[in-house]
């Protein structure tokens, strides 16, 4: 079992959800968050000069999957969250973490069956 955490641009959320549905991933948690990476908190726009902000709005997806769903899930996120052909700074990151246990509160099921 793995926990996939993806930090993406908010405007990509619907496209990512659709891409996940196409690979049979239906369970996810969405968290509004703020942060910055290589952008160093800078927004750029063609109409206005660069303005500096401390944190940029992002969306965090938390997706628990069984091992056979890791690659399809990551691929779906990458294809839907990338800006243009080659992507751009600020498109986000995907983290894949080991998940030792999962427990369904309602039934008490544990492990892969609980996901």
C-alpha positions in Angstrom: 0.0 0.0 0.0 1.2 3.5 -0.8 0.1 7.0 0.0 0.4 9.3 -2.9 0.6 13.0 -2.2 0.4 15.4 -5.1 0.7 19.2 -4.9 -0.8 20.7 -8.0 -2.1 24.0 -9.4 -5.8 24.6 -8.4 -6.8 25.1 -12.0 -5.7 21.5 -12.8 -7.9 19.8 -10.2 -10.8 18.9 -12.4 -8.5 17.5 -15.2 -6.6 15.4 -12.6 -9.9 14.1 -11.1 -11.0 13.1 -14.6 -7.7 11.4 -15.4 -7.8 9.5 -12.1 -11.4 8.3 -12.9 -10.1 6.9 -16.2 -7.6 4.7 -14.4 -10.3 3.6 -11.8 -9.0 5.7 -8.9 -12.1 7.1 -7.2 -11.1 7.8 -3.6 -9.1 10.9 -2.8 -8.9 13.7 -0.3 -8.4 17.3 -1.5 -6.8 19.9 0.7 -6.3 23.6 -0.1 -2.7 24.6 0.8 -0.1 27.3 0.2 3.6 27.1 -0.5 6.4 27.7 -3.0 9.3 25.9 -4.5 11.4 27.1 -7.4 9.1 30.0 -8.0 10.2 31.4 -4.7 6.8 32.8 -4.1 6.7 34.8 -7.4 3.8 35.1 -9.7 4.4 36.2 -13.2 1.8 37.5 -15.6 2.1 38.8 -19.2 -0.1 41.8 -18.4 1.6 43.0 -15.2 5.1 43.1 -14.0 6.3 40.4 -11.6 4.9 40.7 -8.1 6.3 39.0 -5.1 4.1 37.1 -2.7 5.1 34.9 0.2 3.0 31.8 -0.6 1.2 30.6 -3.7 -2.1 28.8 -3.5 -1.9 25.1 -4.4 -4.1 22.0 -4.0 -2.9 18.9 -2.2 -4.3 15.5 -3.2 -4.0 12.6 -0.8 -4.6 9.2 -2.4 -4.2 5.8 -0.7 -3.7 3.0 -3.3 -2.8 -0.6 -3.4 0.6 -1.3 -5.1 -0.8 -2.2 -8.5 -2.5 1.3 -8.7 0.7 3.3 -8.0 2.0 3.7 -11.5 -1.4 4.4 -13.2 -2.2 6.9 -10.5 1.1 8.8 -10.8 0.9 8.7 -14.6 -2.7 10.1 -14.6 -1.6 13.0 -12.3 1.5 13.8 -14.4 -0.4 13.9 -17.6 -3.3 16.0 -16.3 -1.3 18.5 -14.2 1.4 19.3 -16.6 1.1 22.7 -18.3 1.7 22.5 -22.0 3.9 20.0 -23.7 7.0 20.4 -21.6 5.5 21.7 -18.3 6.4 24.8 -16.4 7.9 25.7 -13.0 5.0 25.5 -10.5 3.2 22.6 -12.0 3.7 20.7 -8.8 5.2 17.5 -7.3 4.1 14.0 -6.6 5.3 12.1 -3.6 4.9 8.3 -3.1 5.1 7.1 0.5 4.9 3.7 2.0 1.8 3.2 4.0 2.1 0.6 6.8 -1.6 0.3 7.7 -5.1 1.4 6.7 -8.2 0.8 8.8 -11.8 1.4 7.7 -13.5 3.0 10.7 -17.0 1.7 9.8 -16.1 -2.0 9.5 -12.7 -2.4 11.1 -11.2 -3.8 7.9 -7.5 -3.5 7.7 -4.8 -3.4 5.1 -5.5 -3.4 1.3 -9.1 -4.3 1.8 -9.7 -1.1 3.8 -8.6 1.1 0.9 
